[in-house]
């Protein structure tokens, strides 16, 4: 498991319900934003494919474990890890931390889609090599 990205988020009023707890979907939103930020910052060729809608990743499977709640103005840190790949998919694990304590764990399988056929496509070796080369300590 390689840590490939890390980013921070803050809980705002729009992210909470009337009880003050953060909505469960907010964690999914932050995980998605972290993945998008990773692509934007590190993978120009994938970003361009996504903008042109020629190739893109879609979520095929997602599993979320919630451990502890968060509240208004809490500071969160999302760390993304590359687990493995197949010919047409990537498996990532994202951990969401508050004060160095894991509060949520997200496992996601992303499938590489050809925008013309709207079907899964083989991920180029160059892209896989890039994912394998990243590691943030």
N, C-alpha and C positions, 0 to 999 in steps of 0.2 A: 504494500500500500504506500503510494507516494503522495505527499501533500503537494498539490500543484497550484493552489491559490488560497488567498485569505483576504477577507474584506469585512468592514464594520458597518453596522446598521444601528439605528436608534428607534425605539418604539415611540410612535406618535399617537395622538388621540384617535385618529382614524383606524389604528391597528388594534384597538381595544373594544371590548363590549361594555355594557352598562355596569358590570361588576368590577371593572378595572383590569380583568385578565386580558392578555393578548389573544386574539382570535387564532384558532389552530391554523387557518389558511394563511396567516401572516408568515408563518415559518416556511411554508411552501413558496410564498412570494419571495422571501429573502433568499431562499435556496436558488430559485430561478434567476433572480437578479445577480447572484454571485456567479452562477455559470455564465450568464451573458457578459458580465464584467470580465471574466477570465478570457472569453473569446475576444472581446473588444481590445483588451490590453495585450494579448499574446498571440493571437491566431488571425492575422490579417486576411489570409486566404479563405478561411472559413467565414469570417465576418462578411467578406465580399460575396461569397456564394449565398449566404443567408439574405443579404440585402437584395441581391438579384433574383432570389428565389430559385436558383438553379439547383442547389443542394442545401440541406438543412437537417438538424437533429430534431427529432420528436421524442417525447417521453412515451416509452412503451410500458414500463412498469415503474411503480414507485411504492416504497414502503417507508412509513414514518413511525418513529417511536418518540413519544412525548414523555419527558422525565420530570420536569419542573416548570412551573408557570413563570411568565415574565409580566412586567407591568409598565405603565406609562413612563417614558424617559429612560428605561433601562437601555444600557449599551450592550449590543450583541456582536459577536465575532463569528463569522461563518468561515470554516475551513473546508476546502474541497480536496478530496483524495481520489486519485485514479486507481481503480482496482484491477480491471482487466478489460480486454476487448475480444470480440469475435470478428468475423469478416465484415459485418455490417452494424455492429453495436459497440457501445462503451458502457461499462459499469462504473459508477462513481458513488462515493460515500461522502456525505456532507454532515459535518458536526457543527451545531450551533451552540456557542458558549456564552455564558454570562459570568463574569468574574472567574474565568478559568474553570468553570463547572459546566459540563455538558448538560444542556437543557432539552435538546432535541437532536435526533439522529435521522438522517434521510438517506435511503438507498435508492438510486435511480438508474434505470437502464435506458440509454438513449440510442435510438436507431437512426442511421444516416439514410436520408430519403432523397431520391432523385426527383427534383421539382417538375420535370417534364412528364415522367410516368407516374409520379406519386407512389412509387414502390421503393422498398429497401434497396440499397445499393452498397457495393463494396466500398469500404473506407480506404482511401489511398494509403499506401505504405508511408508516404511522407507525413500524413496527418498522424498516423499511429506513432511514428518515430518521434514526432514533436511531443505528443502526450507522454511518451516514455522518457523523454529528455528533461521534462520539467521536474523540479523538486525544490520546494521551499523548505528551508530548515528553520 
